[in-house]
Amino acid sequence: MREPHSTYRSRYRSKYRKACGRALTGLLPLALAAAVLSYGSGAERAEAAPLAWATDTADGFASVNSLGQNGTYGGRDGATVTVRTQADLEKYATAAEPYVIVVAGAISMSPVGKEIKVASDKTIVGSGTSGQIVGGGFFLGTGVHNVIIRNLTVRDTYQGVWNDKDHDYDGIQMDGAHHVWIDHNDFRNMADGLIDVRKDSTAVTVSWNELSNNNKAFGIGWTENVVTDITLHHNWIRETEQRNPSADNCAHAHLYNNYLEDTAGTTVNSSYGNYSRGSTAMVLENSYFQGFENPVIKDSTASLVQRGNVFSGTSGRNESGGTAFDPKAYYPYSLDAAANVPAVVKAGAGPRSTIGTTAAAHDAAATTLTVAKDGTGQYTTVQAAVNAVPANSSARTVIAVAPGTYRELVKVPSNKPHVTIQGTGPSRTSTVIVYNNAAGTQKPDGSGTYGTSGSATVAVEADDFQARNLSITNDFDEGANQSLSGHQAVALRTAADKVFLDGVIVTGDQDTLLLDTAGKDKLGRVYMTNSYVLGNVDFIFGRATAVVDKSVITLRKRWDGSSAGYLTAPSTAADRKGILIANSTVNGDVSSGSFYLGRPWHAGGDATLDPQTTVRNTSLSAAIKSTPWTDMSGFSWKDDRFAEYRNSGAGAGSASGDRPFLTDAQAADQEVADWLGDWVPTAS
């Protein structure tokens, strides 16, 4: 007997509430963080570390496993405390236990110039833009490791002497520390250096900081040894005279996407910019130098490799020479175009209102970038807006795209999470992103063909991505390109976790929608709802844990007018869930009995895979074959996981050995919430 629809809805809602309950349980520490308990002399303590910013980890050399330390994650394993006094800050910063220390408000240091000695396993973070260290700084001594200093303004130890030789008052000084991440801070007006990385300190990343109004910005060295590995990216260095930075005896110094600005007519004049000293090996990429005297210099004993930098209004020495190293041999990274660096860095550097704050403040602080072809927005292409999104931001960026057809390729790289691309027109068809690459299309640089995954019109590699109220199309013309080998043409490729596709139209022919993961061992959940997918051959495919819910899947004829195809081609890992189509409609102007629901894609002939497609509670047109599953490349679908449950329509058919149905008990564990786990997709 068929289960009444109302009974199924009750079961579905119950499962969904369970997922919501898991999510709310995960959010409980946020409430604890907001309603903190009294702890100690004025400090406040939360029972657990809240929000993404408290669990952020470093990139660059600070992410590299070395010296017995696996990356840099600070105090995430400890309690979160909020401090407002020097005494409390010093108490927790010097403690043996790990802590996330939130600095709420300005703390004036006494005596002036005091540098708090930070112990290992600490995150010290400003609460929004309010956290300040006034008249002092931090010291990290020999062996101190796994320290994050973020989102603070550190200022005002200046003693009235421009090139002060008597007051060694730094913003941050480290002597022999390792695995340190300095991120999104504002350093200015100090007596000595804003940042000094000294005496064999290594595995250091300095990112998204403002360094300004000082004689000495950033010194690296004070050693005869050549061991320091350091990354500097997306820093805004302005109105500083020297050490911008000066890098002495660095084994590996990687500088990219920094903005060095010397504004004409001010009292501060630069003497030099980036300086590769001693035996340093430096790679300098896609940075922007504005108005600097001697923008890039090197000693004869040092090496310095330049790539893709922009120099505007600079004068004097601009040097390079020798061989260095390949940063990607140590860690992954993505470059912003050098021409975009001033805008990107000025928009993203310094303290953020979304770091060190509660969930409500985090959600309220989303940034909106506007795109319009006619120039009425901030950008005229979607990719330009993506390029302007700050890397590794914990805040959401909404890219609002005006109606129009945008013929371009769009890629959201892995270091730009929490991005929403949203059409602003009255319907999904008002805003269209379209291109026509196929797997066999030659790349413009002659380096070969794009391949299937590279053919995507829109490629998403960043977690927590959302797309809404727009169309994504690959309009490659198979008929006009019959001589081309490789007709797979992807419209949308995702290779990330927590991808939410809401109210979109994804159109292509073969391989329309590639739902992938960032790696074979990575989880990649995708939730598509209220949407349309159009194609003919394997047009929903990949290894993601993906749900197509409450959507319309339209079967299209082939280029020659024939009707034949496959709806899904999962390549699921054995311990993952694959593709779930639920509560949807399959239709299309194609012949009856011409389409399979799916076939197993053992990518690369990998026999360890266990592809899965479940189609449930969905209306199937007569186009679906009575035996809806088939083999692929020598792999039998019967050895993998293919099933239906309570489908309807002319193509639904009856259970048989060639058409397996789930039992009620099996179906209870194959609902939307089972696919999504602890993630409840929410529009933002």
PEJO-V519411 format. One record per run of one state. SS is the DSSP state (@ for helix, = for strand, . for the rest). FROM is the first residue (numbers start at 1). TO is the last residue. If there is no record, write none. Layout:
# PEJO-V519411
[[SS,FROM,TO] [SS,FROM,TO]]
This chain:
# PEJO-V519411
[[.,1,4] [@,5,34] [.,35,36] [=,37,38] [.,39,43] [=,44,46] [.,47,51] [@,52,55] [.,56,59] [@,60,63] [.,64,64] [=,65,66] [.,67,68] [=,69,70] [.,71,78] [=,79,83] [.,84,85] [@,86,93] [.,94,98] [=,99,103] [.,104,105] [=,106,108] [.,109,113] [=,114,117] [.,118,121] [=,122,126] [.,127,131] [=,132,134] [.,135,135] [=,136,140] [.,141,144] [=,145,150] [.,151,152] [=,153,155] [.,156,171] [=,172,175] [.,176,177] [=,178,183] [.,184,185] [=,186,188] [.,189,192] [=,193,198] [.,199,201] [=,202,207] [.,208,209] [=,210,221] [.,222,227] [=,228,233] [.,234,235] [=,236,248] [.,249,249] [=,250,256] [.,257,258] [=,259,261] [.,262,273] [=,274,277] [.,278,280] [=,281,285] [.,286,287] [=,288,290] [.,291,292] [=,293,293] [.,294,295] [=,296,298] [.,299,302] [=,303,307] [.,308,309] [=,310,312] [.,313,314] [=,315,315] [.,316,317] [=,318,318] [.,319,320] [=,321,321] [.,322,326] [@,327,329] [.,330,337] [@,338,348] [.,349,358] [@,359,364] [.,365,366] [=,367,371] [.,372,378] [=,379,379] [.,380,381] [@,382,388] [.,389,396] [=,397,401] [.,402,403] [=,404,407] [.,408,409] [=,410,412] [.,413,418] [=,419,423] [.,424,430] [=,431,435] [.,436,441] [=,442,442] [.,443,448] [=,449,449] [.,450,450] [@,451,454] [.,455,457] [=,458,460] [.,461,465] [=,466,474] [.,475,478] [@,479,481] [.,482,491] [=,492,495] [.,496,498] [=,499,507] [.,508,509] [=,510,510] [.,511,512] [=,513,516] [.,517,524] [=,525,529] [.,530,531] [=,532,535] [.,536,536] [=,537,542] [.,543,544] [=,545,549] [.,550,551] [=,552,555] [.,556,564] [=,565,570] [.,571,578] [=,579,582] [.,583,584] [=,585,587] [.,588,594] [=,595,599] [.,600,602] [@,603,605] [.,606,611] [=,612,616] [.,617,618] [=,619,620] [.,621,623] [=,624,624] [.,625,628] [=,629,630] [.,631,631] [=,632,632] [.,633,634] [=,635,635] [.,636,636] [@,637,639] [.,640,640] [=,641,645] [.,646,647] [=,648,648] [.,649,655] [=,656,656] [.,657,658] [=,659,659] [.,660,660] [=,661,661] [.,662,663] [@,664,667] [.,668,671] [@,672,676] [.,677,684]]
